[in-house]
Every structure is written in C-alpha cells, then in structure tokens.
Amino acid sequence: MFELSTDVCNIKKLRNGDFSAYDAIYLGDFSCPEYPNNFSSNAKQLKAGLDMVKSRGQKAYLRLYAVPSNHDMPWVEDLIDTALELPFDAFEVHNLGLLRVLQQKQNTIPVHLGVFGNLYTHETAKVLKEYGVTRVYPNPELSLKEITYIADNTPIEVLLPVHGKIPLVISETCFILEHTEGAKACGEGKCTFPCLEDHWLKRGRNDGSSNDWSLKDTGRMTLSGKDLCLIEHADRLVSERFTAFYVQNKGEAEGYASKVGHIYRAALERAFAGEAAADCAPWLAELGTLSHEGLCNGYYFEGAGQRYFGRI
C-alpha cells in the first residue's frame, strides 16, 4: 500500500530506538564518515545493522557517503564491496561517480538517488534509470506540484519527505569544528564530536516575526531550523498517488523518529483506507512539541520554506 521510512546512523541508535512505525530504514549518516560507528563508513558494522533491521521485518537501505573526494574512494569502494555481499534492499547514492562505481561492479541491487543528487526534472530521472536508479529524492526546493509532475512523467518511484528538517547544504569540512575549540584536536585525528550537541544559526529579533529565521548545523550538513510537516495533507498525497514517504531523523533526539513515525503511520493508513480526514489538531500539537523552531511546509506550496499552511 505505502512505505514509510526513516534514517538511523549507527548500531547503538538502531538498537536503542523504537522504529516499529517504519517499513524501511536508511542505514548511515551520509554527511560525516567520522561519526562513531557510522554505517556509511564502517564496513564492520554493516552485517549487524542489516540483520537487526531484517529481524524486525523491515527493508534495509544503505546510504553511501554523499561527497567523497578522490582520497575517499578507496575506503568507499571497500565498503561497497562488503555491502555487495550482503542482502541490502537498496543503496542510496548522491553523486554520479558512485553510481558509475556500482555499475562497474555489476551491482544488481536497486539504487536510490539521495537528496544531494539534486534532481530537478523528470528528464534527469529518465537518464538515471539507465544507470539502475529505481527511486529518487527530489531537490527540496521543488514544489509539490513539480514533484507530482516528475512522478507522473517518469518510470522511477519518487520518495516524498513528509516530516523533519530539510537538508540544505553539505560539505566535506565540518563547520562546527572550524568555529570551536575542538578544531585543533580534530585536525590531529581526535574529534570530540561536538555535533552530538545542538548548534543553531539564527538571525532576527527572536520575536517570532517573519524577520526571524534559523538553521540547524550538524557539522558537515546544514538543515532547516523548522520541521517540514505534511500531517494535514495526507489525503492529498494519496490522491496524487505517492506511495513512498520519508521522515528525516538526522540530528534528532532519541524518541523523535518513533513519535513522528507513529503519527504519520496512523494518518497515512487512514488516508489510504479512504476514511474521512482526521482531526489533526492533537497530532499537530504533539509534533509541535518535538520541533525546536516550529513547523513549516518547506517549499511544497511554492513558498520560501518558512511558512506553515494547513489544509488548502
């Protein structure tokens, strides 16, 4: 009927978290290979993570490092070689180089294009299909109307983010370390992982007006301050024939993915069953308590990403 997925970066979070609301798990943090026991950079952790996800009756997708430099390619290829021997349900890539590497290794596992693949058009999706891509994550700047057009005019499945902070920028260097006392230690190969704490970039009067804006920095990736939220639009998503939905979990506290996932599963199950739209007020209230900076609709309704619209 539909698939709801989220992301988990390492075995500790996978073991301790409740991800029962999800049909599939994207394993790994594609932004920082230095993150402790990251599935995206630690080949020794792959089988344990895969086995745990499979034991829960879920699909397991492996996220590959999004911005590898030439000096990263040897270890990235070693990770891919290990993963190819395991029954992953898909690999997620963000650049054409790794897509080509998978093709050269005669990969037969489905491939998903991640958010930093920067897909804007259905024509790009058609090209990617020739390289074995079966699912795409559209660029976050696209409106829901534009994403629907891509879905309707390409043979590739579209993954639609429905909740969580919006990935905006990625870098191979860590913004947090460059502006903290830990920079020197990390340069010596002793990262203290200040990214485990929240870091916010804010500007404005802090009075809740339109002059205020905020971003969340996780080191090598910057996300929106507000949480994307489509809980009031489940009926519309079903009517426009989307079937793959995603909750962004990067940098969130333990329990976030569980609470958000159960809310969206209830809303989507109701919508796919053709039941009357639910009263979303209780769900909105709970989702609001989980968001540090509030809720928004991203760019889905052709705005600038900061505003929130209810049913329209």
C-alpha positions in Angstrom: 0.0 0.0 0.0 2.7 2.5 1.1 6.1 2.6 2.6 7.2 4.8 5.4 11.0 5.1 6.0 13.5 7.0 8.2 17.2 7.0 8.8 19.4 5.6 11.6 23.2 6.4 11.7 24.7 3.6 13.8 24.1 0.3 15.6 23.7 2.0 19.0 20.8 4.2 17.9 19.3 1.3 15.9 19.4 -1.0 19.0 18.1 1.6 21.4 15.4 3.2 19.3 11.8 2.3 18.5 11.4 2.2 14.8 8.4 -0.1 14.6 6.3 2.5 12.8 8.5 2.2 9.7 8.6 -0.2 6.8 12.2 0.6 5.8 15.4 2.0 7.4 18.1 4.0 5.6 21.2 3.0 7.4 24.0 5.5 7.8 24.8 9.2 8.1 25.8 10.2 4.5 27.2 13.5 5.6 30.1 12.6 8.0 32.2 9.5 7.7 33.9 10.3 11.1 30.6 9.9 13.0 31.1 7.0 15.5 30.3 3.6 14.0 28.6 5.2 11.1 27.0 2.6 8.8 28.0 4.8 5.8 31.7 4.4 6.6 32.2 1.4 8.8 32.1 -1.9 6.8 32.4 -3.9 10.0 29.0 -2.7 11.2 27.0 -3.5 8.1 26.0 -7.1 8.8 24.9 -6.4 12.3 22.8 -3.4 11.3 21.3 -5.3 8.3 20.5 -8.3 10.4 18.8 -6.2 13.1 16.6 -4.4 10.5 15.7 -7.6 8.8 14.8 -9.3 12.1 12.2 -6.6 12.6 10.6 -7.4 9.2 11.8 -4.1 7.6 13.7 -3.3 4.4 17.3 -2.1 4.8 18.8 0.6 2.5 22.5 1.5 2.8 23.4 5.2 2.5 26.8 5.8 0.8 28.9 8.9 1.6 27.4 11.8 -0.2 30.5 13.9 -1.0 33.6 11.6 -1.4 36.8 13.2 -2.6 39.4 11.2 -4.6 41.2 10.3 -1.4 38.0 8.8 0.0 37.3 6.5 -2.9 39.5 3.5 -1.7 37.6 3.1 1.6 34.2 3.9 -0.1 34.9 1.2 -2.6 35.9 -1.3 0.2 32.6 -0.5 1.9 30.7 -1.1 -1.3 32.5 -4.4 -1.9 31.4 -5.6 1.6 27.9 -4.4 1.1 27.6 -6.2 -2.2 28.0 -9.5 -0.4 25.0 -8.7 1.8 21.3 -8.7 1.0 20.6 -5.0 1.2 17.4 -3.9 -0.4 18.9 -0.8 -2.0 21.9 1.5 -2.0 21.5 5.3 -1.8 23.9 7.4 -3.7 24.2 11.2 -4.1 26.6 11.6 -7.0 27.2 10.1 -10.4 30.7 8.9 -9.5 29.5 6.3 -7.1 26.6 5.4 -9.4 29.2 4.6 -12.0 31.3 2.6 -9.5 28.2 0.5 -8.7 27.6 -0.1 -12.4 31.3 -1.1 -12.9 31.0 -3.6 -10.1 28.0 -5.2 -11.9 25.7 -4.3 -9.0 22.2 -5.8 -9.2 20.8 -4.2 -6.0 18.4 -1.3 -6.6 19.8 2.2 -6.3 18.1 5.2 -4.8 19.2 8.8 -5.6 19.6 10.8 -2.4 18.7 14.4 -1.6 22.1 15.8 -2.7 21.8 14.2 -6.1 19.9 17.5 -6.9 17.2 16.1 -9.1 15.0 18.8 -10.5 13.4 17.3 -13.6 11.7 14.2 -14.9 14.3 14.1 -17.8 17.1 13.7 -15.3 15.1 10.8 -13.7 14.9 9.1 -17.0 18.6 9.3 -17.5 19.3 7.9 -14.0 17.0 4.9 -14.8 19.5 3.8 -17.4 22.1 3.5 -14.5 19.9 1.3 -12.4 18.2 4.0 -10.3 14.8 2.9 -9.1 13.9 5.7 -6.7 14.7 9.4 -6.5 14.6 12.0 -3.7 13.7 15.3 -5.4 15.5 18.5 -4.6 13.9 20.1 -1.5 13.3 23.4 -3.4 10.7 21.8 -5.7 7.0 22.4 -5.0 4.6 19.5 -4.5 3.2 20.3 -7.9 6.6 20.0 -9.5 7.3 16.7 -7.7 4.0 15.3 -8.8 4.8 16.2 -12.4 8.1 14.2 -12.0 6.3 11.3 -10.5 3.7 11.3 -13.3 6.2 11.5 -16.1 8.9 9.1 -15.2 9.0 5.3 -14.6 11.0 5.9 -11.4 9.5 5.9 -7.9 9.6 9.2 -6.0 10.4 9.4 -2.3 8.5 12.1 -0.7 9.8 13.6 2.6 6.8 14.3 4.9 8.4 15.4 8.1 11.6 16.6 9.7 14.3 19.2 9.0 15.1 19.9 5.4 18.7 19.1 4.2 20.0 22.3 2.6 23.8 22.3 2.4 26.5 19.6 2.6 30.3 20.0 2.8 33.4 17.7 3.2 34.5 20.0 6.1 32.9 20.5 9.5 31.5 23.9 10.1 31.2 23.3 13.9 34.8 22.3 14.4 36.1 25.2 12.4 34.4 27.5 14.9 35.0 25.7 18.2 38.0 24.9 20.4 37.8 21.3 19.1 39.1 22.2 15.7 42.8 21.6 16.6 42.0 18.2 18.2 40.1 17.1 15.2 42.9 18.2 13.0 45.1 15.8 14.9 42.6 12.9 14.4 40.9 13.3 17.8 37.4 14.6 17.0 35.5 15.3 20.2 32.2 15.2 18.2 30.6 18.5 19.3 28.0 17.7 16.7 26.3 15.5 19.3 25.0 18.7 20.8 22.6 21.1 19.1 24.0 24.0 17.1 21.7 26.7 15.7 22.4 29.5 13.3 19.9 32.3 13.9 19.1 35.8 12.7 16.4 38.3 13.5 14.7 39.8 16.6 13.8 36.4 18.1 10.2 37.6 18.4 8.6 35.0 16.1 8.1 37.5 13.3 8.9 37.0 9.6 12.2 38.6 10.2 13.4 35.6 12.2 15.0 32.6 10.6 17.1 29.7 11.9 19.1 26.9 10.6 20.5 23.8 12.3 24.1 22.8 11.7 25.2 19.2 12.3 28.8 19.8 11.3 29.1 18.8 7.6 25.4 19.4 6.9 23.1 22.3 7.4 19.4 21.8 7.8 16.3 24.0 8.1 15.5 25.2 11.6 11.9 24.4 11.3 10.5 20.9 10.8 8.8 20.2 7.5 5.3 18.9 8.3 2.6 17.5 5.9 0.4 15.8 8.5 -2.7 17.8 7.4 -2.1 16.8 3.7 -2.1 13.0 3.9 -5.3 12.8 1.8 -3.8 15.0 -1.0 -0.6 12.8 -1.0 -2.7 9.7 -1.5 -4.8 11.3 -4.2 -1.7 12.3 -6.1 -0.6 8.6 -6.0 2.6 8.9 -3.8 3.4 5.7 -2.1 6.9 6.2 -0.6 7.2 8.6 2.3 10.2 9.6 4.5 10.8 11.1 7.9 14.1 12.9 8.3 15.8 11.8 11.6 19.3 13.3 11.3 20.4 15.1 14.5 17.2 14.4 16.4 16.8 13.3 20.0 16.1 9.7 20.8 12.3 9.1 20.5 11.8 11.7 17.8 11.5 9.2 15.0 9.2 6.9 17.0 6.7 9.6 17.9 6.7 11.1 14.4 6.5 7.8 12.7 3.5 6.5 14.6 1.6 9.7 13.9 2.3 9.6 10.2 1.5 5.9 10.0 -1.9 6.5 11.6 -2.6 9.4 9.2 -1.5 7.6 6.1 -3.3 4.3 6.9 -6.5 6.3 7.4 -6.0 8.2 4.1 -5.1 5.1 2.1 -8.2 3.4 3.5 -10.3 6.2 2.1 -11.6 7.3 5.6 -12.7 10.8 6.3 -9.9 13.2 7.1 -9.0 13.0 10.8 -8.9 15.9 13.3 -5.2 16.7 13.0 -5.1 19.1 16.0 -3.8 16.6 18.5 -1.2 15.3 16.1 -0.1 18.9 15.3 0.2 19.7 18.9 2.4 16.7 19.6 4.6 17.4 16.5 4.9 21.0 17.6 6.4 19.9 20.9 9.1 17.9 19.1 10.2 20.8 17.0 12.7 23.3 18.5 11.8 26.1 16.0 8.3 25.2 14.9 6.7 23.7 11.8 6.7 24.6 8.1 5.7 23.2 4.7 9.1 23.7 3.2 8.8 24.6 -0.5 5.9 22.3 -1.2 3.4 25.1 -1.6 5.7 27.4 -3.5 6.8 29.5 -0.6 10.2 30.2 0.8 10.3 27.3 3.2 9.4 29.1 6.5 5.6 29.2 6.5 3.1 26.6 7.6 -0.2 26.1 5.8 -3.0 23.8 7.0 -5.3 22.1 4.6 -5.6 24.0 1.3 
